[in-house]
Amino acid sequence: MRCNVWGSRGVGGKCPVPAGGIVTIEMHAQPGDRSCNNEAIGGAHYGPVMVYLSKVSNAATADGSSPWFKVFEDGWTSAGSVGDNDQWGVKDLNKCCGKMDVPIPASLAPGDYLLRAEVIALHTAGSSGGAQMYMTCYQITVSGSGTWQPSSAEQVSFPGAYRPADPGILFNIHAAVGNYVVPGPKVASVGTTKKAGSGCSSGCASTCKPGSGTKGSVIPATPAAGGGAAGGGAGACAQRQYEQCGGGSWTGCTTCQEGTTCRDVSNGFYSQCV
């Protein structure tokens, strides 16, 4: 819940960020897929996008156990007859090829921080335990002369910031939505709330191309049993655990890798490998 699998294992580098500057996060559901021809978070995984910061002594070795405060969110705006047709942070992320510009508060005190970007997918959130959290962390060093620090009321811990019955966690996105409460604390007083449906900003989210920035380090995961087959015709594909394998108008691969089974988890709307 803090920084995803192996999230306590940092890398050697840190990204320098001036207070008042912009960090462009980039998130995609499938490893290695940065193509703008594919939705970054596909399969109708709609929900909010949130960004937290945590002040640490050394971002390269921090494990995320320190308190977090929210500096950005892109949640929900009414637009359709049911929640699936409304505007969501994930839809903005998809419009921008998986990228979103996040302002770093100009008054933020300098030093090392972990930046935690998160998507909460609500397609199966109508039953307890159905919401899906996807998160990643960035190691940054903020420069500047600011003095602002979060109050205790603005800080949370992971795990612990969310509860299964929170209104933004236990939520039926397939019904009409009158209101949506983004999970976690309110955005800090110096943070930014983006209106869902407002699209890409004029910064890197609109102009940067994959591969044009500094290449980061990747900690390889241990392959699951059976591995992952390359895409192809019937019998050649194999979706990994938790990937979509059916439901609704799904036309992609319907086969799951060895050890997992394709199951309906949302009354015909969505099936995934579990």
SEFIVO-386489 format. One record per atom (N, C-alpha, C): residue in one letter; z, y, x. Coordinates in steps of 0.1 Angstrom, whole numbers, plus 5000, padded with zeros to 4 digits. Last residue first. Layout:
BEGIN
AZYX...
END
This chain:
BEGIN
V488348574924V489848564926V490248424931C485848794919C486148664926C487648674929Q485448924885Q485648934900Q486048804906S484049094858S484448974864S484548984879Y484149304830Y484149294844Y484749164849F483949304802F483449424809F483349394824G485149074791G483649084792G483149204800N487949134794N487349114781N485749134781S488449144823S488549264814S487649244801V488048944840V489449004840V489549124831D486548634844D486548754836D487948814836R486048514877R486748514865R486648644857C484848304902C484448414894C485148414880T487048194928T486348164915T486048294908T487448084962T487648184951T486748144939G486747894980G488147924978G488448024968E483748034992E484547914990E486047954990Q482648324973Q482748244985Q483748134983C480848314941C481948354950C482048264962T477948434925T478648324932T479748384941T476448634915T477448574906T478248454912C475048944926C475448804929C476548754920G474049164899G474149124913G474548974914T474049274875T472849194878T472849144893W476049364848W476049324862W474749234864S476649474823S475249474827S475049434842G479449274817G478649384813G477249374817G479949044844G480449124834G479549244830G480348954880G479748944866G480349044857C481548994904C480648874903C480048864889Q483049214927Q482549194914Q481549074914E485649104950E484349174947E483849134933Y487848944954Y488049074947Y486749154945Q486448774981Q487548784972Q487648934967R482748814982R484148794988R485248814977Q479948634970Q480848754969Q482148714975A477148514983A478548474981A479448604981C473748394980C474748504981C476148444979A472048184977A472148244990A473248344992G471948114950G472548014959G472648074973A469148314944A470248234938A470648124948G468448524973G468248464960G469348384955G470748734990G469448674989G469348624975G473148825016G472548835003G471248775002A474948585036A474048695035A473448705021A478348475030A476948455031A476148575030G481348485047G480448555037G479048525039G483748215050G482948325055G482148395043G485347995047G484047985041G483148105045A488248195046A487648055046A486348055040A487748525059A488348425050A487648295051P488048645093P487248605082P487948505072T490248895101T490048755102T489248705091A488849225109A489649135100A489348985104P488849445136P488249345128P489249255121I489249775135I490049665138I489449545130V487050015149V487349925138V488149805143S486950365157S487150225161S487550145149G484150595149G485550555150G485650405155K481950825162K482150685157K483550645160T481451155149T482051065160T482250925154G478451175129G479751225134G480251125145S476151065120S476051185126S477351235133G476450835105G476150815119G476050945127P475150965075P475850855081P475450845096K475151325074K474451195072K475251085080C476351615056C476451515067C475751385064T476051765032T475151785043T475151675054S478051725013S476651745009S475651735020A480351695027A480151595017A478651605012C480551915044C479951795049C479651695039G480052165017G480452125031G479751995035S479952224991S478752275000S479052235014S480851944972S481052074977S479852104986C479551754944C479751774959C480051914962G481151754912G480151714921G480551744936S482751804890S482251924897S481351884909G483951584880G482651624874G482051744881A487251694882A486351584881A485051624874K488251954901K487951914888K486951804888K490851924925K489351934923K489151884909T493552084938T493151994927T491652024924T495252104969T494052134961T493852034950G498452244981G497252154981G496152204971V500752384982V499652434991V498352354990S502452234966S502152374962S500952434970A501051904961A501951994967A501452144965V500351744930V499851804943V500751904948K503051534919K502051644917K501551684931P503151184929P503651314927P502651414923G501450914909G502150974921G502651114918P498350924890P499650864895P500150944907V497351164866V497051104879V498351054885V497151114833V498051164843V497751094856Y494851204808Y495151114819Y496051184830N494151214774N494751274785N494951164796G492551084756G492951214753G493551294764V489950854755V491050914764V491251054760A488950554739A488950704740A490150754747A488750274762A489050334749A488850484751H488550184788H487450144779H487650204765I490850234802I489750324804I488550294794N494050204796N492850144791N491650244792F496650154819F495750254813F494450184808L498950184841L498750104830L497950184820I498650424857I498450294863I498150184852G499350654844G498050654851G497750524858P501850594833P500750614824P499350614831D503550314849D503150454849D501950474841A504250044851A504050104837A503750254837P504449994878P503449924870P503149984856R504750294898R505350184891R504350124881Y504450444930Y503850404917Y504750294911A505950474953A505450594947A504950574933G506550234965G507550304957G507150424949P505650144999P505550134984P506650214978F505650495003F504850374999F505350255007S507450774990S507250664999S506350554994V507051134986V507250994981V507150894993Q507751474981Q507551364990Q507851234983E508551694966E507051674968E506751544976A511251714968A510651674955A509151644956S511651804994S511951664991S511351614978S508752005003S510151984998S510351844995P506652015033P506951985019P508451975015Q506252315052Q506652175051Q506952145037W504652575069W504952515057W505252365058T503852725091T505252675091T505552595078G501052765113G501652755100G503152705101S499352795134S500652855135S501452855122G497452515147G497652635139G499052685141S496252175142S496552285150S496752415142V496951835136V496651965130V497152075140T495551535142T496451635148T496051765143I495251215125I494851355127I495951435135Q494050915114Q494950975124Q494551115128Y493750795081Y493150855093Y494250915101C493750505060C494450615067C493650665079T492850395027T492650395041T493350515048M492850194997M493250305005M492950285020Y492750114964Y491950104976Y492350224985M494149934937M494350044947M493550014960Q493649864904Q493349824918Q493349944927A495449754876A494949864884A494749814898G496849524865G495449524866G494749644874G499549524860G499049464873G497549474875S499149494826S500049524837S499549454849S495949604813S497149504813S497949534826G494049794819G494649784805G495749684804A492749794843A494149854842A494749844828T490249734851T491049624846T492549674844H489249984859H488449894850H489149784845L490350164876L491050144863L490250044854A491150214910A490150174900A490850124888I492050474929I492650374920I491650344910V491650544963V491050534950V491850434942E492950754990E493050644980E492250664968A493850835023A492850855012A492950735003R496150985043R495950865034R495050895023L496751075074L496051125062L495650995055L499451135095L498551035089L498051095077Y499751395120Y499851355106Y499051225104D501151605145D500451485141D500751445127G500951975142G501451845147G500651725142P501852275123P501052195132P501752065136A502352325088A502852325102A502052235111L499952485067L500552365072L501052375086S498552695057S499852725061S500652605067A496152585049A496152685060A497552705066P495752245042P496352365039P496452455051I492552115043I493852105049I494552235048P490351995017P490952115025P492352075031V488051755018V489451775015V490051885024D485051635005D485751735014D487151765009M483951305004M484651404997M485351505007K481451045001K482151145009K482851245000G479750864989G481050814994G481950915001C477651024980C477450914990C478750864997C478351184960C478251244974C478151134984K478551044937K477451144938K477251194952N480850894943N479550834943N478450924944L482851094940L482651024953L481250964954D482551144913D482251254923D481951194937K483450904904K482050944901K481651054910V486150914912V485250814918V483750844916G487151114895G487051134910G486051044916W485251124865W486351074873W486051114888Q484351194831Q484251234845Q485451184853D483750934807D484251064811D483951084826N482950684801N481850784801N482450924804D485250534802D484150494811D483150604812G486750634780G487050674793G485950644803V484450734753V485450644759V485650684774S482850954747S483550894736S484650794741G483151204774G482451104766G483351054755A484651384789A483151404788A482451314778S487451514805S486851454793S485351484792T488251434838T487851534828T487151474817W490551334864W489751304851W489451434844G490851394896G491251294886G490251274875D491351444928D490251454919D490351354908E493751594949E493451494939E492151544931F495751664978F494451674971F494351564960V498151624990V497551754992V496151774985K501251474986K499951484981K499351624983F503251335012F503051435001F501551444998W505451075024W504151135021W504151245011P507850975049P507451025036P506051085035S507050685070S507550815068S507150865055S505650455074S506950445067S507550575064G503250455088G503250495074G504550485067D503450395115D503150285106D503150325091A502050555144A502850565132A502450445123T500550575167T501450465166T502250455153A498950795164A498350675170A499250555169A500551005156A499650945146A499050815151N503751065163N502551025170N501650945161S505451165145S505551215159S504351175167V504251285113V504651185122V504751235136K503851365079K504151415092K504751305101S501251265058S502651225063S502851275077L499351335029L499651355043L501051305046Y496851205006Y498251235010Y498351265025V494551224980V494751224995V496151274998M492751044955M493851114960M493951114975V490750994927V490750994942V491851084946P490850794897P491150914905P490950884920G488050594884G489450634885G489650754894Y485850314880Y486250454879Y487750474879H484050104889H485450114893H485850254892A481450014882A482250084872A483750094876G480249904905G480849814895G481749884885G481050094935G480250054924G481049964914I481450334955I482450254948I481750204935A478850414963A479950394973A481050304967E475850284951E477050354948E478150314958N473050294974N474050214966N475250304963N471750474988N470950404977N471950324969C473150555010C473250644998C472350584986S474850315029S473550365023S473750445010R476850205042R476950355041R475650405035D478449925046D477449975037D477650125035G480549815060G479349845067G478249905059P482049665032P482149685047P480749715052Q482049825001Q481549715009Q481549745024A483050064991A483649934987A483249824996H483750345011H482750255004H483450125001M484450685018M484950555014M483850475007E485350945038E484250865034E484750725031I486551285039I486851145039I485551075035T486551555059T485651485050T485951335050V488751815061V488551685065V487651615055I488552155070I488152055061I488151915068G491152405078G489852335079G489652235068G493752485076G492752565069G491352505070A494452385109A494952415096A494052515089P491952185125P492652315124P493252335110V492151875138V491851945126V492652075126P491151595158P491751735158P491251805146C491951265154C490951365150C491651505150K492751035180K493151125169K492151225166G492550695194G492150835191G492750905180G493650435194G493950535204G493650675201V494850315162V493850315173V494250435182G497550125147G496750235149G495750215160R498649915124R498049905138R497150025140S499249925098S500249965108S499849955122G497149815084G497249965085G498350015094W496349555079W496449605093W496649755095V495249675047V495549555056V495449605071N496650005039N495749885037N496049775048C498550185043C497350215049C496350095049R500450125021R500550245029R499150275034M500049885008M500050005000M500050135008
END
